[in-house]
């Protein structure tokens, strides 16, 4: 995906009952995690390669955060089931 807006559009097509604001917040946070979250991941050891998802090309954009199994649990806890589903669609689109 070249543009975060494309993630928003495709995810809202697949999840029409989900609020667009939640999808937009979720996608932005996946691609641009907060400094606090990055520090938390580093401190807790969640940046190890064992959390990477097989088949995903970890280019610098995806190494920033939001694209591994540890993030799946974070987004599920923060945004609930809809947030977790949006995270999965975002990953599938990448």
C-alpha positions in Angstrom: 0.0 0.0 0.0 1.3 3.4 -0.9 -1.1 5.4 1.1 -2.7 5.0 4.5 -6.0 6.2 3.0 -6.1 3.1 0.9 -5.9 0.9 4.0 -8.9 2.9 5.4 -11.0 2.5 2.3 -10.3 -1.2 1.8 -10.9 -2.0 5.5 -14.1 -0.1 5.6 -15.4 -2.1 2.5 -14.7 -5.3 4.3 -16.0 -4.1 7.7 -18.9 -1.8 6.8 -20.5 -1.8 10.3 -17.3 -0.6 11.9 -16.9 3.1 12.5 -14.5 4.7 10.1 -12.9 6.7 12.9 -11.8 3.5 14.7 -10.4 2.1 11.4 -8.5 5.3 10.7 -7.1 5.5 14.3 -6.1 1.8 14.2 -4.3 2.1 10.8 -2.5 5.2 11.8 -1.3 3.7 15.0 -0.1 0.5 13.2 2.0 2.5 10.8 3.2 5.1 13.3 3.3 3.8 16.8 3.8 6.2 19.7 7.3 6.7 21.2 5.9 5.3 24.5 4.8 2.1 22.7 8.1 1.6 20.9 10.0 2.1 24.2 7.6 -0.3 26.0 8.2 -3.0 23.3 11.9 -2.6 23.4 12.0 -2.7 27.2 9.8 -5.8 27.4 11.7 -7.7 24.8 8.8 -7.8 22.3 11.0 -6.7 19.4 12.6 -10.1 18.9 12.3 -11.8 15.6 10.3 -14.6 17.1 7.2 -12.4 17.0 7.5 -11.6 13.3 4.8 -13.0 11.0 6.1 -15.5 8.4 5.6 -14.3 4.8 5.7 -10.6 5.7 8.5 -8.6 4.1 9.9 -6.5 7.0 10.9 -3.4 5.1 11.8 -0.3 7.2 8.2 0.8 7.2 7.0 -2.4 8.9 9.9 -2.5 11.3 8.7 0.7 13.0 6.0 -1.4 14.8 2.5 -2.6 14.5 3.2 -5.5 12.2 3.9 -8.5 14.4 2.2 -10.9 16.8 2.9 -8.9 19.9 1.1 -5.9 18.3 -1.9 -8.1 17.5 -2.6 -8.5 21.2 -2.1 -4.8 21.9 -4.6 -3.7 19.3 -7.0 -6.4 20.4 -6.9 -5.1 23.9 -7.0 -1.5 23.0 -9.7 -1.5 20.3 -11.5 -4.7 21.0 -12.6 -7.3 18.5 -13.2 -4.7 15.7 -9.7 -3.3 16.3 -8.2 -6.8 16.0 -10.1 -7.5 12.8 -9.0 -4.1 11.4 -5.4 -5.0 12.3 -5.7 -8.3 10.5 -7.1 -6.6 7.3 -4.3 -4.1 7.5 -1.7 -6.9 7.6 -3.3 -8.8 4.8 -3.3 -5.6 2.7 0.4 -5.1 3.4 
